Amino acid sequence: MKKPEIIDLIKLDEFSMTSKFLQIANCVIREIEKGNINKNDTLPSINDLSLELFISRDTVSGAISTLKP
């Protein structure tokens, strides 16, 4: 079975009280814990995620910076 693309694993809930940038960060963390995203995997670009999720680049950038050590 083919491993899903990382961009397909990141989903947002439009009705959630959690901010979108936190939803993205939490989703990435959850997928790492499940083993669907590995340590050396490259995340999609800010532009790609912004276009795919229909959100601003700033929101995606905030999520990515939350994930950085």
PDB file as gemmi writes it, atoms N, CA and C in Angstrom:
CRYST1    1.000    1.000    1.000  90.00  90.00  90.00 P 1                      
ATOM      1  N   MET A   1       0.836  -1.178   0.000  1.00  0.00           N  
ATOM      2  CA  MET A   1       0.000   0.000   0.000  1.00  0.00           C  
ATOM      3  C   MET A   1       0.886   1.248   0.000  1.00  0.00           C  
ATOM      4  N   LYS A   2       0.574   2.184  -0.874  1.00  0.00           N  
ATOM      5  CA  LYS A   2       1.367   3.401  -1.012  1.00  0.00           C  
ATOM      6  C   LYS A   2       1.109   4.354   0.158  1.00  0.00           C  
ATOM      7  N   LYS A   3       2.193   4.929   0.663  1.00  0.00           N  
ATOM      8  CA  LYS A   3       2.100   5.899   1.750  1.00  0.00           C  
ATOM      9  C   LYS A   3       1.424   7.170   1.226  1.00  0.00           C  
ATOM     10  N   PRO A   4       0.452   7.714   1.978  1.00  0.00           N  
ATOM     11  CA  PRO A   4      -0.226   8.931   1.514  1.00  0.00           C  
ATOM     12  C   PRO A   4       0.718  10.133   1.487  1.00  0.00           C  
ATOM     13  N   GLU A   5       0.432  11.062   0.605  1.00  0.00           N  
ATOM     14  CA  GLU A   5       1.203  12.300   0.551  1.00  0.00           C  
ATOM     15  C   GLU A   5       0.929  13.116   1.811  1.00  0.00           C  
ATOM     16  N   ILE A   6       1.944  13.794   2.301  1.00  0.00           N  
ATOM     17  CA  ILE A   6       1.803  14.583   3.528  1.00  0.00           C  
ATOM     18  C   ILE A   6       0.698  15.627   3.379  1.00  0.00           C  
ATOM     19  N   ILE A   7       0.638  16.256   2.224  1.00  0.00           N  
ATOM     20  CA  ILE A   7      -0.359  17.314   2.016  1.00  0.00           C  
ATOM     21  C   ILE A   7      -1.781  16.765   2.137  1.00  0.00           C  
ATOM     22  N   ASP A   8      -1.967  15.479   1.828  1.00  0.00           N  
ATOM     23  CA  ASP A   8      -3.286  14.856   1.936  1.00  0.00           C  
ATOM     24  C   ASP A   8      -3.641  14.497   3.379  1.00  0.00           C  
ATOM     25  N   LEU A   9      -2.664  14.473   4.253  1.00  0.00           N  
ATOM     26  CA  LEU A   9      -2.897  14.120   5.654  1.00  0.00           C  
ATOM     27  C   LEU A   9      -3.333  15.316   6.496  1.00  0.00           C  
ATOM     28  N   ILE A  10      -3.108  16.514   5.995  1.00  0.00           N  
ATOM     29  CA  ILE A  10      -3.394  17.721   6.767  1.00  0.00           C  
ATOM     30  C   ILE A  10      -4.800  18.213   6.431  1.00  0.00           C  
ATOM     31  N   LYS A  11      -5.666  18.149   7.418  1.00  0.00           N  
ATOM     32  CA  LYS A  11      -7.072  18.538   7.243  1.00  0.00           C  
ATOM     33  C   LYS A  11      -7.437  19.598   8.272  1.00  0.00           C  
ATOM     34  N   LEU A  12      -8.315  20.494   7.885  1.00  0.00           N  
ATOM     35  CA  LEU A  12      -8.802  21.530   8.792  1.00  0.00           C  
ATOM     36  C   LEU A  12     -10.294  21.363   9.028  1.00  0.00           C  
ATOM     37  N   ASP A  13     -10.729  21.692  10.231  1.00  0.00           N  
ATOM     38  CA  ASP A  13     -12.137  21.702  10.577  1.00  0.00           C  
ATOM     39  C   ASP A  13     -12.572  23.161  10.628  1.00  0.00           C  
ATOM     40  N   GLU A  14     -13.357  23.573   9.658  1.00  0.00           N  
ATOM     41  CA  GLU A  14     -13.790  24.966   9.560  1.00  0.00           C  
ATOM     42  C   GLU A  14     -14.605  25.420  10.772  1.00  0.00           C  
ATOM     43  N   PHE A  15     -15.222  24.477  11.473  1.00  0.00           N  
ATOM     44  CA  PHE A  15     -16.103  24.818  12.589  1.00  0.00           C  
ATOM     45  C   PHE A  15     -15.426  24.675  13.949  1.00  0.00           C  
ATOM     46  N   SER A  16     -14.158  24.330  13.945  1.00  0.00           N  
ATOM     47  CA  SER A  16     -13.423  24.139  15.196  1.00  0.00           C  
ATOM     48  C   SER A  16     -13.132  25.475  15.875  1.00  0.00           C  
ATOM     49  N   MET A  17     -13.107  25.444  17.196  1.00  0.00           N  
ATOM     50  CA  MET A  17     -12.737  26.630  17.968  1.00  0.00           C  
ATOM     51  C   MET A  17     -11.212  26.801  17.992  1.00  0.00           C  
ATOM     52  N   THR A  18     -10.482  25.760  17.594  1.00  0.00           N  
ATOM     53  CA  THR A  18      -9.020  25.807  17.550  1.00  0.00           C  
ATOM     54  C   THR A  18      -8.590  26.576  16.306  1.00  0.00           C  
ATOM     55  N   SER A  19      -7.613  27.454  16.471  1.00  0.00           N  
ATOM     56  CA  SER A  19      -7.141  28.245  15.331  1.00  0.00           C  
ATOM     57  C   SER A  19      -6.606  27.329  14.236  1.00  0.00           C  
ATOM     58  N   LYS A  20      -6.651  27.818  13.018  1.00  0.00           N  
ATOM     59  CA  LYS A  20      -6.213  27.005  11.880  1.00  0.00           C  
ATOM     60  C   LYS A  20      -4.724  26.672  11.963  1.00  0.00           C  
ATOM     61  N   PHE A  21      -3.911  27.629  12.403  1.00  0.00           N  
ATOM     62  CA  PHE A  21      -2.485  27.324  12.469  1.00  0.00           C  
ATOM     63  C   PHE A  21      -2.202  26.243  13.506  1.00  0.00           C  
ATOM     64  N   LEU A  22      -2.959  26.242  14.608  1.00  0.00           N  
ATOM     65  CA  LEU A  22      -2.788  25.194  15.611  1.00  0.00           C  
ATOM     66  C   LEU A  22      -3.332  23.852  15.107  1.00  0.00           C  
ATOM     67  N   GLN A  23      -4.407  23.885  14.335  1.00  0.00           N  
ATOM     68  CA  GLN A  23      -4.931  22.649  13.750  1.00  0.00           C  
ATOM     69  C   GLN A  23      -3.896  22.001  12.834  1.00  0.00           C  
ATOM     70  N   ILE A  24      -3.211  22.820  12.039  1.00  0.00           N  
ATOM     71  CA  ILE A  24      -2.182  22.294  11.145  1.00  0.00           C  
ATOM     72  C   ILE A  24      -1.052  21.672  11.963  1.00  0.00           C  
ATOM     73  N   ALA A  25      -0.558  22.411  12.942  1.00  0.00           N  
ATOM     74  CA  ALA A  25       0.537  21.909  13.775  1.00  0.00           C  
ATOM     75  C   ALA A  25       0.131  20.618  14.487  1.00  0.00           C  
ATOM     76  N   ASN A  26      -1.063  20.601  15.064  1.00  0.00           N  
ATOM     77  CA  ASN A  26      -1.539  19.403  15.761  1.00  0.00           C  
ATOM     78  C   ASN A  26      -1.690  18.220  14.811  1.00  0.00           C  
ATOM     79  N   CYS A  27      -2.146  18.488  13.611  1.00  0.00           N  
ATOM     80  CA  CYS A  27      -2.313  17.431  12.621  1.00  0.00           C  
ATOM     81  C   CYS A  27      -0.961  16.825  12.251  1.00  0.00           C  
ATOM     82  N   VAL A  28       0.034  17.659  12.034  1.00  0.00           N  
ATOM     83  CA  VAL A  28       1.371  17.166  11.696  1.00  0.00           C  
ATOM     84  C   VAL A  28       1.925  16.333  12.853  1.00  0.00           C  
ATOM     85  N   ILE A  29       1.779  16.828  14.064  1.00  0.00           N  
ATOM     86  CA  ILE A  29       2.261  16.080  15.239  1.00  0.00           C  
ATOM     87  C   ILE A  29       1.557  14.729  15.339  1.00  0.00           C  
ATOM     88  N   ARG A  30       0.240  14.734  15.159  1.00  0.00           N  
ATOM     89  CA  ARG A  30      -0.537  13.488  15.221  1.00  0.00           C  
ATOM     90  C   ARG A  30      -0.074  12.484  14.157  1.00  0.00           C  
ATOM     91  N   GLU A  31       0.187  12.970  12.951  1.00  0.00           N  
ATOM     92  CA  GLU A  31       0.616  12.079  11.865  1.00  0.00           C  
ATOM     93  C   GLU A  31       2.031  11.551  12.106  1.00  0.00           C  
ATOM     94  N   ILE A  32       2.877  12.338  12.766  1.00  0.00           N  
ATOM     95  CA  ILE A  32       4.203  11.847  13.153  1.00  0.00           C  
ATOM     96  C   ILE A  32       4.049  10.721  14.164  1.00  0.00           C  
ATOM     97  N   GLU A  33       3.184  10.930  15.151  1.00  0.00           N  
ATOM     98  CA  GLU A  33       2.952   9.910  16.175  1.00  0.00           C  
ATOM     99  C   GLU A  33       2.388   8.618  15.578  1.00  0.00           C  
ATOM    100  N   LYS A  34       1.573   8.748  14.535  1.00  0.00           N  
ATOM    101  CA  LYS A  34       1.000   7.569  13.863  1.00  0.00           C  
ATOM    102  C   LYS A  34       2.016   6.884  12.949  1.00  0.00           C  
ATOM    103  N   GLY A  35       3.105   7.577  12.648  1.00  0.00           N  
ATOM    104  CA  GLY A  35       4.114   7.013  11.755  1.00  0.00           C  
ATOM    105  C   GLY A  35       3.896   7.340  10.293  1.00  0.00           C  
ATOM    106  N   ASN A  36       2.935   8.220  10.009  1.00  0.00           N  
ATOM    107  CA  ASN A  36       2.662   8.595   8.618  1.00  0.00           C  
ATOM    108  C   ASN A  36       3.616   9.666   8.105  1.00  0.00           C  
ATOM    109  N   ILE A  37       4.246  10.399   9.011  1.00  0.00           N  
ATOM    110  CA  ILE A  37       5.274  11.382   8.661  1.00  0.00           C  
ATOM    111  C   ILE A  37       6.514  11.014   9.456  1.00  0.00           C  
ATOM    112  N   ASN A  38       7.626  10.889   8.743  1.00  0.00           N  
ATOM    113  CA  ASN A  38       8.889  10.514   9.376  1.00  0.00           C  
ATOM    114  C   ASN A  38       9.763  11.744   9.615  1.00  0.00           C  
ATOM    115  N   LYS A  39      10.758  11.561  10.456  1.00  0.00           N  
ATOM    116  CA  LYS A  39      11.662  12.638  10.847  1.00  0.00           C  
ATOM    117  C   LYS A  39      12.281  13.353   9.644  1.00  0.00           C  
ATOM    118  N   ASN A  40      12.705  12.638   8.652  1.00  0.00           N  
ATOM    119  CA  ASN A  40      13.410  13.233   7.521  1.00  0.00           C  
ATOM    120  C   ASN A  40      12.499  13.594   6.348  1.00  0.00           C  
ATOM    121  N   ASP A  41      11.186  13.415   6.501  1.00  0.00           N  
ATOM    122  CA  ASP A  41      10.255  13.793   5.438  1.00  0.00           C  
ATOM    123  C   ASP A  41      10.229  15.313   5.290  1.00  0.00           C  
ATOM    124  N   THR A  42      10.070  15.757   4.071  1.00  0.00           N  
ATOM    125  CA  THR A  42       9.973  17.182   3.794  1.00  0.00           C  
ATOM    126  C   THR A  42       8.499  17.568   3.772  1.00  0.00           C  
ATOM    127  N   LEU A  43       8.165  18.583   4.569  1.00  0.00           N  
ATOM    128  CA  LEU A  43       6.792  19.071   4.567  1.00  0.00           C  
ATOM    129  C   LEU A  43       6.528  19.850   3.284  1.00  0.00           C  
ATOM    130  N   PRO A  44       5.275  19.919   2.868  1.00  0.00           N  
ATOM    131  CA  PRO A  44       4.954  20.740   1.689  1.00  0.00           C  
ATOM    132  C   PRO A  44       5.334  22.199   1.939  1.00  0.00           C  
ATOM    133  N   SER A  45       5.538  22.936   0.881  1.00  0.00           N  
ATOM    134  CA  SER A  45       5.905  24.349   1.016  1.00  0.00           C  
ATOM    135  C   SER A  45       4.740  25.150   1.594  1.00  0.00           C  
ATOM    136  N   ILE A  46       5.072  26.306   2.105  1.00  0.00           N  
ATOM    137  CA  ILE A  46       4.048  27.204   2.635  1.00  0.00           C  
ATOM    138  C   ILE A  46       3.046  27.546   1.539  1.00  0.00           C  
ATOM    139  N   ASN A  47       3.548  27.814   0.344  1.00  0.00           N  
ATOM    140  CA  ASN A  47       2.655  28.141  -0.772  1.00  0.00           C  
ATOM    141  C   ASN A  47       1.732  26.974  -1.115  1.00  0.00           C  
ATOM    142  N   ASP A  48       2.278  25.766  -1.179  1.00  0.00           N  
ATOM    143  CA  ASP A  48       1.464  24.597  -1.517  1.00  0.00           C  
ATOM    144  C   ASP A  48       0.371  24.358  -0.473  1.00  0.00           C  
ATOM    145  N   LEU A  49       0.738  24.429   0.808  1.00  0.00           N  
ATOM    146  CA  LEU A  49      -0.263  24.237   1.862  1.00  0.00           C  
ATOM    147  C   LEU A  49      -1.307  25.344   1.839  1.00  0.00           C  
ATOM    148  N   SER A  50      -0.874  26.559   1.619  1.00  0.00           N  
ATOM    149  CA  SER A  50      -1.793  27.690   1.560  1.00  0.00           C  
ATOM    150  C   SER A  50      -2.828  27.488   0.448  1.00  0.00           C  
ATOM    151  N   LEU A  51      -2.363  27.079  -0.715  1.00  0.00           N  
ATOM    152  CA  LEU A  51      -3.270  26.852  -1.847  1.00  0.00           C  
ATOM    153  C   LEU A  51      -4.174  25.646  -1.613  1.00  0.00           C  
ATOM    154  N   GLU A  52      -3.625  24.575  -1.092  1.00  0.00           N  
ATOM    155  CA  GLU A  52      -4.383  23.343  -0.877  1.00  0.00           C  
ATOM    156  C   GLU A  52      -5.472  23.525   0.186  1.00  0.00           C  
ATOM    157  N   LEU A  53      -5.160  24.268   1.239  1.00  0.00           N  
ATOM    158  CA  LEU A  53      -6.089  24.427   2.364  1.00  0.00           C  
ATOM    159  C   LEU A  53      -6.940  25.701   2.268  1.00  0.00           C  
ATOM    160  N   PHE A  54      -6.684  26.512   1.240  1.00  0.00           N  
ATOM    161  CA  PHE A  54      -7.425  27.765   1.037  1.00  0.00           C  
ATOM    162  C   PHE A  54      -7.302  28.699   2.246  1.00  0.00           C  
ATOM    163  N   ILE A  55      -6.076  28.854   2.720  1.00  0.00           N  
ATOM    164  CA  ILE A  55      -5.812  29.750   3.847  1.00  0.00           C  
ATOM    165  C   ILE A  55      -4.606  30.623   3.514  1.00  0.00           C  
ATOM    166  N   SER A  56      -4.380  31.639   4.331  1.00  0.00           N  
ATOM    167  CA  SER A  56      -3.286  32.575   4.057  1.00  0.00           C  
ATOM    168  C   SER A  56      -1.920  31.933   4.323  1.00  0.00           C  
ATOM    169  N   ARG A  57      -0.934  32.486   3.653  1.00  0.00           N  
ATOM    170  CA  ARG A  57       0.449  32.043   3.850  1.00  0.00           C  
ATOM    171  C   ARG A  57       0.886  32.302   5.291  1.00  0.00           C  
ATOM    172  N   ASP A  58       0.423  33.403   5.872  1.00  0.00           N  
ATOM    173  CA  ASP A  58       0.791  33.739   7.250  1.00  0.00           C  
ATOM    174  C   ASP A  58       0.308  32.671   8.230  1.00  0.00           C  
ATOM    175  N   THR A  59      -0.875  32.135   7.993  1.00  0.00           N  
ATOM    176  CA  THR A  59      -1.410  31.086   8.859  1.00  0.00           C  
ATOM    177  C   THR A  59      -0.541  29.840   8.774  1.00  0.00           C  
ATOM    178  N   VAL A  60      -0.177  29.454   7.561  1.00  0.00           N  
ATOM    179  CA  VAL A  60       0.677  28.277   7.370  1.00  0.00           C  
ATOM    180  C   VAL A  60       2.056  28.528   7.973  1.00  0.00           C  
ATOM    181  N   SER A  61       2.580  29.710   7.762  1.00  0.00           N  
ATOM    182  CA  SER A  61       3.889  30.058   8.309  1.00  0.00           C  
ATOM    183  C   SER A  61       3.879  29.973   9.837  1.00  0.00           C  
ATOM    184  N   GLY A  62       2.803  30.430  10.448  1.00  0.00           N  
ATOM    185  CA  GLY A  62       2.667  30.331  11.896  1.00  0.00           C  
ATOM    186  C   GLY A  62       2.673  28.897  12.377  1.00  0.00           C  
ATOM    187  N   ALA A  63       1.992  28.041  11.630  1.00  0.00           N  
ATOM    188  CA  ALA A  63       1.950  26.612  11.991  1.00  0.00           C  
ATOM    189  C   ALA A  63       3.330  25.984  11.885  1.00  0.00           C  
ATOM    190  N   ILE A  64       4.031  26.292  10.815  1.00  0.00           N  
ATOM    191  CA  ILE A  64       5.366  25.726  10.603  1.00  0.00           C  
ATOM    192  C   ILE A  64       6.323  26.217  11.688  1.00  0.00           C  
ATOM    193  N   SER A  65       6.243  27.495  12.035  1.00  0.00           N  
ATOM    194  CA  SER A  65       7.141  28.013  13.071  1.00  0.00           C  
ATOM    195  C   SER A  65       6.821  27.416  14.430  1.00  0.00           C  
ATOM    196  N   THR A  66       5.573  27.037  14.668  1.00  0.00           N  
ATOM    197  CA  THR A  66       5.194  26.362  15.917  1.00  0.00           C  
ATOM    198  C   THR A  66       5.859  25.003  16.006  1.00  0.00           C  
ATOM    199  N   LEU A  67       6.073  24.358  14.878  1.00  0.00           N  
ATOM    200  CA  LEU A  67       6.647  23.009  14.841  1.00  0.00           C  
ATOM    201  C   LEU A  67       8.167  23.004  14.976  1.00  0.00           C  
ATOM    202  N   LYS A  68       8.798  24.126  14.669  1.00  0.00           N  
ATOM    203  CA  LYS A  68      10.259  24.175  14.722  1.00  0.00           C  
ATOM    204  C   LYS A  68      10.735  24.157  16.162  1.00  0.00           C  
ATOM    205  N   PRO A  69      11.850  23.430  16.412  1.00  0.00           N  
ATOM    206  CA  PRO A  69      12.388  23.362  17.782  1.00  0.00           C  
ATOM    207  C   PRO A  69      12.953  24.687  18.239  1.00  0.00           C  
TER     208      PRO A  69                                                      
END                                                                             
